[in-house]
Amino acid sequence: MSEPILSHVFPNGLVLVAAPMRSLQSAAFTFLVPSGCASDPAELGGLAGFTCEMALRGAGERDSRRFVLDLDNLGVERHESVSTSHTAYSGATLAENLPETLAIFVDMLRRPHLPEEQLEAGRMVLLQELRAVEDEPAQKLMLELRRRHYPDPWGRPSQGDLQGLENISIDDIRRRFTEGYRPNGTVLAVAGEVDWPQLKDTVGELLGDWSQCDVSTITSTPTASHYKHLEYESNQTQIGIAYSSVPYRDPDYFRAWGAVGVLGSGSSARLFTEVREKRGLCYSVNASYHTLRDQAGVFCYAGTSAERAQETLDVTLAELDRLAAGVDENELSRLKARIKSALVMQQESSYGRSSSLARDWYHLGRGRTLDELERHVEELTCESINTYVAEHPPRDFTIVTLGPNELEVPGGIS
């Protein structure tokens, strides 16, 4: 049985949510800070990522080197990333080291040095990451597909762009930090061997007096084109197809997610079977679900040779059309088996649990227990999924191709 999920909202708006996992000796945490790339000014693409990089270069009484060494001495495995709406800082360590670890990260959130003398070194890190995308055609394609599928700025890549990164100043970074690193809108999720009263007191002492900041409104602009070809000198062609779905908090989410799982998750999924195995059209093909708070999409990818690109696109689109006819019991059974395995593995990982708990709170305003998730999976039936796909068939596609030749797309997509 899942442990209960505990939560507390501090007067300054900070949310603390925890999932005790008594069988573990570790504890993991995820800070979701409301500083995502959708908030970057159009002329400063990459500002959220640059701010994240600079925030890690010393905080409180620690310089950049001491910050890293102290976390290493505590055995902290850490990760940071920037998404559309958030900058996420995560870590996992022995449960006994959690309070000291949180104190170090709180210094970063509240008292970073943001050293001007390290600005150019930080810029070089971001520029190298941006250039790395150019060497990964599949990643380049999918970033462009997301940018064209969602209204601007919700599809912007976290890596930013060359001109934006070159224009960012230390004053821009300090301003973004002041505006985005705030308690109202921040979620701290903790999972593992935790003592809830002690954890709540510790977080209250560290962050209870963190001052709120005003929240800026983001205005979105629809994208103009539903087909884009990117010229790329290669013997291969990358194909990306996207269509709209329901967001995570929608009551139909699990039915939509189930349909996508049957379509493109795993080596028994339809796209893999029909496009790759039966016809040998491509070396890689899949479909995945992606959600923002108020909108979502299904993103399909296929990598193939330039000679077989048109046929690959045509067959993939045909499989998307066929999804509206529904799924069968064998497909659903295989999907449930994969999902249950993932849930079992999540029960054994404090790191993964803290991340999913933070996501749940952002989208739902509460945490979902693993028992609740398993119940939703068990309640999926062919009838419920088929009703959903009949009412919400894949359509209004956004298509991006990358390779030597432009492809022909169905009428109505331009």
Solvent accessible surface area in square Angstrom, and as a share of the most:
residue,aa,sasa,rsa
1,M,211,0.94
2,S,28,0.18
3,E,62,0.28
4,P,83,0.52
5,I,37,0.19
6,L,53,0.26
7,S,56,0.36
8,H,65,0.29
9,V,82,0.47
10,F,18,0.07
11,P,130,0.82
12,N,14,0.07
13,G,23,0.22
14,L,0,0.00
15,V,15,0.09
16,L,0,0.00
17,V,0,0.00
18,A,0,0.00
19,A,5,0.04
20,P,2,0.01
21,M,19,0.08
22,R,124,0.45
23,S,104,0.67
24,L,36,0.18
25,Q,149,0.66
26,S,35,0.23
27,A,0,0.00
28,A,0,0.00
29,F,0,0.00
30,T,4,0.03
31,F,1,0.00
32,L,22,0.11
33,V,0,0.00
34,P,22,0.14
35,S,1,0.01
36,G,1,0.01
37,C,3,0.02
38,A,4,0.03
39,S,52,0.33
40,D,6,0.03
41,P,51,0.32
42,A,78,0.60
43,E,112,0.50
44,L,20,0.10
45,G,10,0.10
46,G,1,0.01
47,L,8,0.04
48,A,0,0.00
49,G,10,0.10
50,F,0,0.00
51,T,0,0.00
52,C,8,0.05
53,E,35,0.16
54,M,0,0.00
55,A,0,0.00
56,L,21,0.11
57,R,38,0.14
58,G,0,0.00
59,A,0,0.00
60,G,26,0.25
61,E,176,0.79
62,R,51,0.19
63,D,83,0.43
64,S,32,0.21
65,R,158,0.58
66,R,111,0.40
67,F,1,0.00
68,V,44,0.25
69,L,53,0.26
70,D,28,0.15
71,L,1,0.00
72,D,85,0.44
73,N,117,0.60
74,L,24,0.12
75,G,49,0.47
76,V,12,0.07
77,E,126,0.56
78,R,78,0.28
79,H,104,0.47
80,E,53,0.24
81,S,49,0.31
82,V,27,0.15
83,S,60,0.39
84,T,11,0.06
85,S,30,0.19
86,H,13,0.06
87,T,0,0.00
88,A,18,0.14
89,Y,0,0.00
90,S,11,0.07
91,G,0,0.00
92,A,16,0.12
93,T,9,0.05
94,L,95,0.47
95,A,21,0.16
96,E,142,0.64
97,N,31,0.16
98,L,9,0.05
99,P,48,0.30
100,E,97,0.43
101,T,0,0.00
102,L,1,0.01
103,A,36,0.28
104,I,1,0.00
105,F,2,0.01
106,V,1,0.00
107,D,20,0.10
108,M,0,0.00
109,L,1,0.00
110,R,61,0.22
111,R,115,0.42
112,P,23,0.14
113,H,79,0.35
114,L,11,0.05
115,P,14,0.09
116,E,101,0.45
117,E,146,0.66
118,Q,47,0.21
119,L,17,0.08
120,E,103,0.46
121,A,52,0.40
122,G,0,0.00
123,R,26,0.09
124,M,94,0.42
125,V,53,0.30
126,L,11,0.06
127,L,11,0.05
128,Q,106,0.47
129,E,90,0.41
130,L,29,0.15
131,R,124,0.45
132,A,52,0.40
133,V,11,0.06
134,E,87,0.39
135,D,113,0.58
136,E,95,0.43
137,P,33,0.21
138,A,37,0.29
139,Q,74,0.33
140,K,48,0.20
141,L,0,0.00
142,M,49,0.22
143,L,42,0.21
144,E,25,0.11
145,L,0,0.00
146,R,81,0.30
147,R,96,0.35
148,R,40,0.15
149,H,26,0.12
150,Y,3,0.01
151,P,39,0.24
152,D,55,0.28
153,P,7,0.04
154,W,56,0.20
155,G,2,0.02
156,R,51,0.19
157,P,34,0.21
158,S,33,0.21
159,Q,33,0.15
160,G,11,0.10
161,D,62,0.32
162,L,90,0.45
163,Q,129,0.57
164,G,1,0.01
165,L,0,0.00
166,E,98,0.44
167,N,78,0.40
168,I,2,0.01
169,S,44,0.28
170,I,12,0.06
171,D,82,0.42
172,D,21,0.11
173,I,0,0.00
174,R,97,0.35
175,R,128,0.47
176,R,13,0.05
177,F,23,0.09
178,T,87,0.51
179,E,95,0.43
180,G,6,0.06
181,Y,7,0.03
182,R,21,0.08
183,P,0,0.00
184,N,27,0.14
185,G,41,0.39
186,T,0,0.00
187,V,8,0.04
188,L,1,0.00
189,A,0,0.00
190,V,0,0.00
191,A,0,0.00
192,G,0,0.00
193,E,63,0.28
194,V,6,0.04
195,D,78,0.41
196,W,36,0.13
197,P,85,0.53
198,Q,102,0.45
199,L,10,0.05
200,K,66,0.28
201,D,87,0.45
202,T,25,0.15
203,V,2,0.01
204,G,24,0.23
205,E,142,0.64
206,L,41,0.21
207,L,1,0.00
208,G,30,0.29
209,D,107,0.55
210,W,18,0.06
211,S,83,0.54
212,Q,100,0.44
213,C,42,0.25
214,D,135,0.70
215,V,96,0.55
216,S,95,0.61
217,T,128,0.74
218,I,59,0.30
219,T,116,0.68
220,S,55,0.35
221,T,82,0.48
222,P,111,0.70
223,T,44,0.25
224,A,107,0.83
225,S,30,0.20
226,H,79,0.35
227,Y,26,0.10
228,K,73,0.31
229,H,23,0.10
230,L,31,0.15
231,E,131,0.59
232,Y,60,0.23
233,E,169,0.76
234,S,37,0.24
235,N,131,0.67
236,Q,79,0.35
237,T,2,0.01
238,Q,5,0.02
239,I,2,0.01
240,G,0,0.00
241,I,1,0.01
242,A,0,0.00
243,Y,14,0.05
244,S,81,0.52
245,S,22,0.14
246,V,20,0.12
247,P,22,0.14
248,Y,3,0.01
249,R,114,0.42
250,D,42,0.22
251,P,134,0.84
252,D,30,0.15
253,Y,13,0.05
254,F,15,0.06
255,R,59,0.22
256,A,2,0.01
257,W,79,0.28
258,G,0,0.00
259,A,3,0.02
260,V,8,0.05
261,G,6,0.06
262,V,6,0.03
263,L,0,0.00
264,G,6,0.06
265,S,46,0.30
266,G,42,0.40
267,S,83,0.53
268,S,43,0.28
269,A,3,0.03
270,R,19,0.07
271,L,0,0.00
272,F,46,0.19
273,T,41,0.24
274,E,27,0.12
275,V,0,0.00
276,R,84,0.30
277,E,99,0.44
278,K,135,0.57
279,R,107,0.39
280,G,45,0.43
281,L,4,0.02
282,C,13,0.08
283,Y,103,0.39
284,S,36,0.24
285,V,11,0.06
286,N,61,0.31
287,A,6,0.04
288,S,58,0.37
289,Y,39,0.15
290,H,42,0.19
291,T,27,0.16
292,L,14,0.07
293,R,98,0.36
294,D,97,0.50
295,Q,50,0.22
296,A,2,0.02
297,G,0,0.00
298,V,1,0.01
299,F,8,0.03
300,C,2,0.01
301,Y,22,0.08
302,A,1,0.01
303,G,0,0.00
304,T,1,0.01
305,S,41,0.27
306,A,21,0.16
307,E,148,0.67
308,R,93,0.34
309,A,1,0.00
310,Q,57,0.25
311,E,78,0.35
312,T,0,0.00
313,L,0,0.00
314,D,71,0.37
315,V,18,0.11
316,T,3,0.02
317,L,14,0.07
318,A,55,0.42
319,E,11,0.05
320,L,0,0.00
321,D,88,0.45
322,R,104,0.38
323,L,3,0.02
324,A,34,0.27
325,A,90,0.70
326,G,8,0.08
327,V,10,0.05
328,D,74,0.38
329,E,121,0.54
330,N,104,0.53
331,E,24,0.11
332,L,7,0.03
333,S,69,0.45
334,R,104,0.38
335,L,7,0.03
336,K,34,0.14
337,A,59,0.45
338,R,79,0.29
339,I,14,0.07
340,K,72,0.30
341,S,58,0.38
342,A,52,0.41
343,L,22,0.11
344,V,79,0.46
345,M,123,0.55
346,Q,41,0.18
347,Q,78,0.35
348,E,121,0.54
349,S,40,0.26
350,S,7,0.04
351,Y,69,0.26
352,G,29,0.28
353,R,7,0.03
354,S,1,0.01
355,S,54,0.35
356,S,14,0.09
357,L,0,0.00
358,A,0,0.00
359,R,100,0.37
360,D,1,0.01
361,W,41,0.15
362,Y,37,0.14
363,H,15,0.06
364,L,46,0.23
365,G,43,0.41
366,R,104,0.38
367,G,13,0.12
368,R,20,0.07
369,T,36,0.21
370,L,12,0.06
371,D,43,0.22
372,E,21,0.09
373,L,18,0.09
374,E,76,0.34
375,R,124,0.45
376,H,47,0.21
377,V,1,0.01
378,E,81,0.36
379,E,105,0.47
380,L,6,0.03
381,T,65,0.38
382,C,16,0.09
383,E,136,0.61
384,S,28,0.18
385,I,0,0.00
386,N,44,0.22
387,T,58,0.34
388,Y,11,0.04
389,V,3,0.01
390,A,67,0.52
391,E,104,0.47
392,H,74,0.33
393,P,35,0.22
394,P,9,0.06
395,R,141,0.52
396,D,117,0.61
397,F,19,0.08
398,T,1,0.01
399,I,0,0.00
400,V,0,0.00
401,T,0,0.00
402,L,1,0.00
403,G,0,0.00
404,P,41,0.26
405,N,85,0.43
406,E,117,0.52
407,L,19,0.09
408,E,137,0.61
409,V,37,0.21
410,P,62,0.39
411,G,81,0.78
412,G,86,0.83
413,I,24,0.12
414,S,102,0.66
